[in-house]
């Protein structure tokens, strides 16, 4: 099934489910930041 994102789309269909999301900022002692690339939004 193809997935489509409706970011700020006024014509988007009504939501029918809730997805849990978490954000975090991780920095080490050398001031480096851990970053990830999500596969669902690149």
C-alpha positions in Angstrom: 0.0 0.0 0.0 1.4 3.4 -0.9 1.8 5.9 1.8 1.1 9.6 1.4 1.9 12.4 3.9 -0.5 15.3 4.2 1.7 18.0 5.9 -0.5 21.2 6.1 -2.8 19.9 3.4 -6.3 21.4 3.8 -7.7 18.6 1.5 -6.3 15.8 3.7 -8.7 13.1 4.8 -9.7 12.9 8.5 -7.3 11.1 10.7 -8.2 7.5 11.5 -5.3 6.5 13.7 -2.7 7.9 16.2 1.0 7.3 15.8 3.3 7.6 18.8 6.3 9.9 18.2 9.3 10.9 20.3 12.0 13.5 19.9 15.3 13.7 21.7 18.5 15.8 21.5 21.6 13.8 22.4 24.9 15.5 22.8 28.2 13.9 24.0 31.1 15.4 26.0 32.7 16.6 22.8 29.6 18.6 21.8 28.8 16.2 19.0 25.1 15.6 18.3 23.6 12.2 17.5 21.4 12.4 14.4 19.3 9.8 12.6 17.6 9.7 9.3 14.1 8.4 9.3 13.0 6.1 6.6 9.4 7.4 6.6 10.3 11.1 5.8 14.0 11.0 4.8 
